[in-house]
C-alpha cells in the first residue's frame, strides 16, 4: 500500500508540474487534460483519476499555489513596530515569489482570468493573505494608515511586488536586495502616515 501511495504522489506531482509548465509556456486557454497527461507522462485516464476536468485541476493548483506563496506566511510579531511588521511580511512574500516563479505566474494568470477557476474560487484571487491582513488591521487600529481601503493598499504594496518578481522571472533576472529594499520603502510611504 505504501509503494502505491508514493507512486500516486509522484504522478500527482508530475501532473501539477506539467500544468504549471504548460500555463507558463502557452497560457491558460491552451491547457487541456490531453496535453497535461502527455507532458506528465501519464495516460489521459490517469489524469482524470486525479482531476475531474480542467476547472478542477486549476482550482487544485490555485489552492496549492496560494498556500505556498501567501497563506503559509506567518503573522509577524505583534510587539514589533507596525512598519517593521509590514516589512517582514513583504520580505516573506518576496522570498516565496522568488522561490516559486511558476506558481507566481500561474496565480497571476488565474487572477487575470478567474473564469477558468471553479465557481467557488472565482472571487478569491487576491494577493491578500492572513499575515498581511493582520498587519493592515493593526495599522488601522493604530490609525497609522493613509487609507482604510484594502484594495488601494494591495495596489500599492503587493501588486507591484508580484509584478516585479513575475517580470524578472520571465526575463531570468534576479531582483537585487537593494531593489526590494526600495520597493518596500516606497510601499511603506504610500500606505503609512509619516
Buried (B, 14 or more C-beta within 10 A) or exposed (E): EEEEEEEEEEBBEBBBEBBBBBBBEEEBEEBEBEBBBBBBEBEEEBBBEBBEEBBBBBBBBBBBBBEBBBEEBEBBEEEBEBBBBBBBBBBBBBBBBBEBBBBBBBBBBBBEBBEBBBEEBBEEBBBBBBBBBBBBEBBBEEEBBBEEEBEBBBEBBBBBBBEBBBEBBEEEEEBEEEEBEEBBEEBBEBBBEE
